[in-house]
């Protein structure tokens, strides 16, 4: 997994690189500035319109001043504003101020205490490069810096932030003032994203983001512990097991899916399709009696187990012959269904379990059920479903911390679905998914994911591996489907149909 480090760790990683590469701190700044400028020039070819660089007095400001110099050397019309109210620059910032001045650049202004600053007129054609504050900020901006941020945000200029939008904290922004955070269109960050980039509450500040490698020492990255990581294609490809030529369907598990209800048989079909398309050898779907025809016609590869009730699930079949169980899609919350879910939990005896949709709603109504989930259970809530179980959260950061705590206490896995689905495992680690797209925000998408997870569990994958693999494969299938369709027209069935191509792509890595 590619690690995501907290801002408190970044300084020590930089320092290790400086001491062990070895490289001077100012040369590391030059390296960062160079990769930033290369990406900037690729996206914004020189067109004569002004580039306004706003630099602070710390190391982020040092990056900004180096970037100003390099862009000017490439022929850009660059105006640089160095805000130094304390008349105290970091050593690297001081050096890069001198280097910029040595070029004879007359478009440089240093604003010190007591000096009246007349801000430039920022138009739609201009580009602003934000280098006021870096990832070390730990209190909300105020005073003159807050005013500068407010001024930039009020403009129509394209805003590109260096490493992190000024004013944004790297992790928890509950105590921040959102009015005084740069609203970047693009954030070019170094080596790894900041945790805050992956949280929905910060989308308007971060904009599009891209990681630029700057060659931080690999030993520092390897040996520094992290609770957060990114799920990548290489990770998932390395987890897939090859199939033996002489294997048979019994080698790949028999899954039980309890799903469907009056008007929601489609949820059962979508989840069942996801399960079989993910490699389960056998699948039995326990559905209300009236759903049999729809299920058998839609998916003849699945076997059916019929509940005595026509419209909802009221019974628990004999589970002794199943290798993994999934419950929730479309089952509703009828009192008889609630009772059946309780009986399932009493009998399950640590069989791998996926809990989704209405089964999560049942837990929110009877929270004591959370305590009796077997270890290794995978829960797949979206934000509202999770909040109904764990209580309202102020933002996604708080929600993830609650999920980490519950996963650790209950020894279960919580898959918090979202733009960067967060997989929280019992150790306290959180892995963010990097596949998927907004087109997957469509009815039934979560049912397909439940099926994928169930299919992987039935084949004997460890529940943590199944959760990480499942969310990535599901997202990859959505990405492949969008290439043929569009985000607007994507259906959950399209995701299920592309699961095969997703597995093929992973096998080619």
C-alpha positions in Angstrom: 0.0 0.0 0.0 1.2 3.5 -0.7 1.3 5.2 2.7 -0.3 8.5 3.6 1.6 10.3 6.3 0.2 12.7 8.8 1.6 16.2 8.7 3.4 15.7 12.0 5.5 13.1 10.3 6.4 15.0 7.1 9.2 17.1 8.6 11.0 14.1 9.9 10.8 12.3 6.6 12.2 15.4 4.9 15.0 15.6 7.5 15.9 12.0 7.0 16.2 12.5 3.3 18.4 15.6 3.8 20.7 13.7 6.2 20.8 10.3 4.4 20.7 11.0 0.7 22.4 13.4 1.5 21.0 16.6 0.0 20.9 20.2 1.3 17.5 21.4 2.4 17.6 24.2 -0.2 18.3 21.6 -3.0 15.3 19.6 -1.9 13.3 22.8 -2.3 14.8 23.2 -5.8 13.8 19.6 -6.7 10.2 20.2 -5.5 10.0 23.5 -7.4 11.3 21.8 -10.6 8.7 19.0 -10.7 6.0 21.6 -9.9 7.1 23.8 -12.7 7.3 20.9 -15.2 3.7 19.9 -14.4 2.5 23.6 -14.4 4.1 24.2 -17.8 2.4 21.1 -19.2 -1.0 22.2 -18.0 -0.6 26.0 -18.6 1.6 26.7 -21.6 3.0 30.2 -21.6 0.4 32.5 -23.1 1.4 35.9 -22.0 -1.2 36.2 -19.2 0.2 37.0 -15.8 1.0 34.5 -13.1 0.7 35.8 -9.6 2.7 33.9 -7.0 1.8 34.5 -3.3 4.6 33.3 -1.0 4.7 33.0 2.8 7.7 33.2 5.0 8.2 29.5 5.7 9.4 26.6 3.6 6.2 26.6 1.5 7.2 30.2 0.6 10.6 28.9 -0.3 9.0 26.6 -2.8 6.9 29.4 -4.2 9.9 31.7 -4.7 11.9 29.0 -6.4 8.9 28.3 -8.7 8.7 32.0 -9.5 12.3 32.1 -10.6 12.0 29.0 -12.7 8.8 30.1 -14.4 10.3 33.5 -15.2 13.3 31.7 -16.8 10.8 29.9 -19.0 9.3 33.2 -20.2 6.3 33.4 -18.1 5.2 36.9 -16.9 5.5 36.3 -13.1 4.5 38.7 -10.4 5.7 37.6 -6.9 4.4 38.8 -3.6 6.4 37.7 -0.5 4.5 38.2 2.8 7.0 38.7 5.6 5.1 40.6 8.4 7.4 39.2 11.1 10.6 40.1 9.1 11.8 36.6 9.7 12.1 34.2 6.8 13.0 30.5 7.0 16.6 29.9 5.9 15.5 28.3 2.6 13.0 31.1 2.0 15.8 33.7 2.6 18.1 31.9 0.1 15.4 31.7 -2.6 14.5 35.3 -2.1 18.1 36.1 -2.8 18.2 33.9 -5.9 15.0 35.5 -7.3 16.4 39.0 -6.8 19.7 38.0 -8.5 17.8 37.4 -11.7 17.0 41.1 -11.8 13.2 40.3 -11.7 11.5 43.7 -11.1 8.1 42.1 -10.6 8.9 41.2 -7.0 7.3 42.7 -3.9 8.1 41.9 -0.3 5.4 43.0 2.2 6.7 43.6 5.7 5.0 44.8 8.9 3.6 48.3 8.6 3.7 48.3 4.8 0.4 48.9 2.9 -0.2 46.2 0.3 -2.1 47.1 -2.8 -3.3 43.7 -4.1 -3.1 43.1 -7.9 -6.2 43.0 -10.0 -6.9 39.4 -10.6 -8.9 38.5 -13.7 -10.3 35.3 -15.2 -7.3 35.0 -17.5 -4.7 35.2 -14.7 -3.2 32.3 -12.7 -2.6 32.4 -9.0 0.0 30.2 -7.4 -0.7 29.8 -3.7 2.4 29.3 -1.6 1.4 31.1 1.6 1.3 28.2 4.0 2.3 24.5 3.9 1.2 21.4 5.7 2.6 22.4 9.1 -0.2 24.9 9.8 -2.1 24.0 13.0 -4.4 27.0 13.6 -6.9 29.0 11.5 -5.6 31.9 9.5 -6.4 35.4 10.7 -5.5 39.0 10.2 -3.7 40.0 7.0 -3.2 36.4 5.8 -6.9 35.7 6.2 -7.6 38.8 4.1 -5.2 37.7 1.3 -7.0 34.3 1.2 -10.4 36.0 1.1 -9.2 38.2 -1.7 -7.8 35.3 -3.8 -11.0 33.3 -3.3 -13.1 36.2 -4.4 -11.3 36.4 -7.8 -12.1 34.5 -10.9 -8.5 33.5 -11.5 -7.4 29.9 -11.7 -5.7 29.0 -8.4 -2.9 26.4 -8.2 -1.8 25.5 -4.7 1.7 24.2 -3.8 1.6 21.0 -1.8 -1.6 21.9 0.1 -4.1 24.8 -0.1 -3.1 27.5 2.4 -5.2 27.4 5.5 -6.1 23.8 5.2 -5.0 21.4 7.9 -3.5 18.1 6.8 -6.0 16.0 8.7 -8.8 17.2 11.0 -10.4 20.6 10.0 -13.2 20.6 12.6 -11.6 23.5 14.4 -10.7 25.4 11.2 -12.4 28.4 9.7 -13.4 27.4 6.2 -13.8 31.1 5.1 -10.0 31.5 5.3 -8.9 28.5 3.3 -7.7 28.8 -0.3 -10.2 27.3 -2.7 -7.8 25.8 -5.2 -8.7 24.6 -8.7 -5.6 22.4 -8.7 -3.3 21.2 -5.9 0.1 19.8 -6.9 1.3 17.9 -3.8 4.6 16.3 -3.1 5.3 12.5 -2.8 1.9 11.6 -1.2 -1.5 13.2 -0.8 -2.5 14.7 2.6 -5.2 12.8 4.4 -7.5 15.9 4.2 -7.5 15.6 0.3 -9.5 12.4 0.6 -12.3 13.8 2.8 -15.5 15.1 1.3 -15.6 18.3 3.4 -12.4 19.5 1.8 -13.3 19.0 -1.9 -14.0 22.7 -2.5 -10.5 23.7 -1.1 -8.4 21.0 -2.8 -10.0 20.9 -6.2 -8.2 18.4 -8.5 -5.0 17.1 -7.0 -2.0 15.3 -8.3 1.0 13.7 -6.5 4.4 14.8 -7.8 7.4 12.6 -6.7 10.4 14.5 -5.3 12.6 11.6 -4.4 12.1 11.5 -0.6 14.4 8.8 0.8 12.8 5.3 0.4 14.0 4.1 3.8 12.2 7.0 5.4 9.0 6.2 3.6 9.3 2.4 4.4 10.3 2.7 8.0 7.9 5.5 9.1 4.7 3.9 10.3 1.3 5.1 9.0 -2.3 4.4 9.9 -3.4 5.4 6.4 -2.8 4.2 2.9 -4.0 4.2 -0.7 -5.2 1.0 -2.4 -3.5 0.7 -5.8 -3.8 -1.6 -8.8 -0.5 -3.2 -8.0 -1.7 -4.1 -4.5 -4.8 -5.9 -5.7 -3.0 -7.7 -8.5 -0.6 -9.1 -5.9 -3.5 -10.5 -3.9 -5.3 -12.4 -6.6 -4.8 -16.1 -6.5 -4.3 -18.2 -9.7 -6.8 -21.0 -10.4 -5.5 -24.6 -10.5 -6.2 -26.3 -13.8 -7.8 -29.3 -12.0 -10.0 -27.3 -9.6 -13.8 -27.6 -9.6 -16.6 -25.4 -8.5 -16.5 -26.7 -5.0 -13.0 -25.3 -4.6 -14.3 -21.8 -4.9 -16.9 -21.8 -2.1 -20.6 -21.9 -1.7 -22.1 -18.5 -0.8 -25.5 -17.7 0.7 -27.1 -14.4 -0.1 -30.2 -13.3 1.9 -31.7 -10.5 -0.2 -34.8 -9.1 -1.8 -38.2 -8.1 -0.8 -41.5 -6.8 -2.3 -40.5 -4.4 -5.1 -36.7 -4.9 -4.5 -35.9 -8.2 -6.1 -33.6 -6.3 -8.3 -31.3 -5.7 -5.4 -31.0 -9.5 -4.9 -30.3 -10.0 -8.6 -27.5 -7.3 -8.7 -25.8 -8.6 -5.6 -26.1 -12.2 -6.8 -24.5 -11.2 -10.2 -21.7 -9.4 -8.4 -21.0 -12.6 -6.3 -20.9 -15.0 -9.2 -18.9 -12.6 -11.4 -16.3 -12.4 -8.7 -15.5 -16.1 -8.7 -17.8 -17.8 -6.2 -18.2 -21.5 -7.2 -21.8 -21.8 -6.1 -24.4 -19.3 -4.9 -27.7 -19.8 -3.2 -30.0 -16.8 -2.9 -32.6 -16.9 -0.1 -35.5 -14.7 -1.3 -39.2 -14.2 -0.5 -41.3 -16.8 -2.3 -42.7 -14.4 -5.0 -39.1 -13.5 -6.1 -38.2 -17.0 -7.4 -39.3 -16.4 -11.0 -37.5 -13.1 -11.3 -34.3 -14.5 -9.8 -34.3 -17.7 -11.9 -35.0 -15.9 -15.2 -32.5 -13.1 -14.5 -29.7 -15.3 -13.2 -30.1 -19.0 -13.9 -26.6 -19.7 -12.6 -27.8 -18.9 -9.1 -29.8 -21.4 -7.0 -32.8 -20.2 -5.0 -33.9 -20.8 -1.5 -37.4 -19.7 -1.0 -38.8 -18.1 2.2 -42.3 -19.2 3.3 -43.4 -15.6 3.1 -44.3 -14.1 -0.3 -43.0 -10.6 0.4 -40.2 -10.5 2.9 -37.6 -12.7 4.5 -38.8 -14.4 7.7 -36.7 -17.5 7.9 -33.0 -18.5 8.1 -32.1 -21.5 6.0 -29.7 -24.2 7.2 -26.3 -22.3 7.0 -24.0 -25.3 7.8 -23.2 -25.9 4.1 -22.2 -22.3 3.2 -18.7 -20.9 3.3 -19.8 -17.2 3.5 -23.0 -15.3 4.0 -24.3 -11.9 2.8 -27.4 -10.2 4.0 -29.2 -6.9 3.4 -29.9 -5.8 -0.1 -33.6 -5.0 -0.5 -34.7 -7.1 2.6 -36.6 -4.2 4.3 -37.0 -3.8 8.0 -40.2 -5.7 8.7 -40.3 -7.1 12.3 -40.2 -10.6 11.0 -37.1 -9.8 8.9 -35.5 -8.3 12.0 -36.2 -11.5 13.9 -34.7 -13.6 11.1 -31.5 -11.4 11.1 -31.2 -11.9 14.9 -31.5 -15.7 14.5 -28.9 -15.6 11.8 -26.4 -13.9 14.1 -27.2 -16.4 16.8 -26.4 -19.3 14.5 -23.6 -18.0 12.3 -20.7 -19.2 14.5 -17.9 -17.0 12.9 -18.7 -17.8 9.3 -17.6 -14.9 7.1 -20.4 -12.3 6.9 -21.2 -9.2 4.8 -23.8 -6.9 6.1 -25.3 -4.2 3.9 -28.3 -2.0 3.2 -31.4 -2.9 5.2 -29.4 -5.1 7.5 -27.5 -2.0 8.5 -30.7 -0.2 9.0 -31.8 -3.0 11.3 -28.6 -2.6 13.3 -29.3 1.1 13.6 -32.7 0.3 15.2 -31.2 -2.4 17.5 -27.7 -1.2 18.1 -27.1 -4.2 20.5 -26.8 -6.3 17.4 -23.5 -4.6 16.6 -22.0 -6.2 19.7 -22.8 -9.7 18.6 -21.5 -9.5 15.0 -18.9 -12.3 14.5 -15.3 -11.2 14.3 -14.3 -10.7 10.6 -17.7 -9.3 9.6 -17.6 -6.7 6.8 -20.1 -3.8 7.1 -20.6 -1.6 4.0 -22.4 1.6 5.0 -22.6 4.9 3.2 -22.3 8.0 5.4 -25.9 8.2 6.4 -26.2 4.5 7.2 -23.1 4.7 9.4 -24.3 7.8 11.2 -27.6 6.1 12.0 -25.5 3.4 13.8 -22.7 5.4 15.4 -24.3 8.9 15.8 -24.0 12.0 13.7 -20.5 13.1 12.8 -19.4 16.7 12.1 -17.4 15.8 9.1 -15.9 12.8 7.3 -12.7 12.9 9.4 -14.7 12.3 12.6 -16.8 9.6 10.9 -13.7 7.7 9.9 -12.2 8.0 13.4 -15.5 6.5 14.8 -15.3 3.7 12.2 -11.7 3.0 13.1 -12.7 2.7 16.8 -15.6 0.3 16.1 -13.6 -1.8 13.8 -10.9 -2.1 16.4 -13.3 -2.9 19.3 -15.4 -5.4 17.4 -12.6 -6.9 15.3 -14.6 -6.3 12.2 -14.1 -4.4 8.9 -16.1 -1.3 8.1 -16.2 -0.2 4.4 -17.3 3.5 4.5 -18.5 4.0 0.9 -17.8 7.3 -0.8 -15.6 9.0 -3.4 -12.5 7.5 -1.8 -14.1 4.5 0.0 -12.4 4.0 3.3 -11.7 0.4 4.4 -11.2 0.4 8.2 -9.7 -2.7 9.6 -9.3 -4.0 13.2 -5.7 -2.8 13.6 -6.8 0.8 13.3 -5.5 1.2 9.7 -7.5 2.8 7.0 -7.1 2.2 3.3 -8.6 4.6 0.8 -9.7 3.3 -2.6 -8.4 4.9 -5.7 -10.7 3.4 -8.3 -14.2 4.4 -9.2 -16.0 7.5 -10.5 -19.0 9.7 -9.8 -21.1 7.7 -12.3 -21.2 4.9 -9.7 -23.4 7.0 -7.5 -26.4 5.1 -8.8 -29.1 2.8 -7.5 -27.9 -0.7 -7.0 -24.1 0.0 -7.1 -23.8 -0.9 -3.4 -25.7 -4.2 -4.0 -23.1 -5.2 -6.6 -20.3 -4.4 -4.2 -21.9 -6.6 -1.5 -22.0 -9.4 -4.0 -18.3 -8.9 -4.9 -17.3 -9.0 -1.3 -19.4 -12.1 -0.7 -17.9 -13.9 -3.7 -14.3 -13.2 -2.5 -15.1 -14.4 1.1 -16.7 -17.6 -0.3 -13.4 -18.3 -2.1 -11.5 -18.2 1.2 -10.0 -14.7 1.0 -9.3 -13.2 4.4 -11.9 -10.6 5.3 -9.4 -7.7 5.3 -8.0 -8.8 1.9 -11.6 -9.3 0.6 -12.7 -5.8 1.7 -9.6 -4.1 0.1 -9.9 -6.2 -3.1 -13.6 -5.9 -3.4 -13.8 -2.1 -3.3 -11.0 -1.7 -5.8 -12.4 -4.3 -8.3 -15.9 -2.8 -8.0 -14.5 0.7 -8.7 -12.3 -0.6 -11.5 -15.4 -2.2 -13.2 -17.1 1.1 -12.9 -14.2 2.9 -14.5 -14.2 0.4 -17.4 -17.9 0.8 -17.9 -17.7 4.6 -18.0 -15.2 4.3 -20.9 -17.9 2.8 -23.0 -20.9 4.7 -21.6 -20.9 7.9 -19.5 -21.1 8.8 -15.9 -24.7 10.0 -16.4 -25.9 6.8 -18.0 -24.1 4.3 -15.9 -26.3 1.6 -14.3 -25.4 -0.8 -11.6 -25.8 -3.7 -14.0 -23.1 -2.1 -16.2 -20.7 -2.3 -13.3 -21.5 -6.0 -12.7 -21.1 -6.7 -16.5 -17.6 -5.2 -16.4 -16.3 -7.2 -13.5 -14.8 -9.8 -15.8 -12.8 -7.2 -17.6 -11.7 -5.7 -14.3 -10.2 -9.1 -13.3 -8.6 -9.4 -16.7 -6.9 -6.1 -16.3 -5.6 -6.9 -12.9 -4.1 -10.2 -14.2 -2.1 -8.2 -16.8 -0.4 -6.0 -14.2 
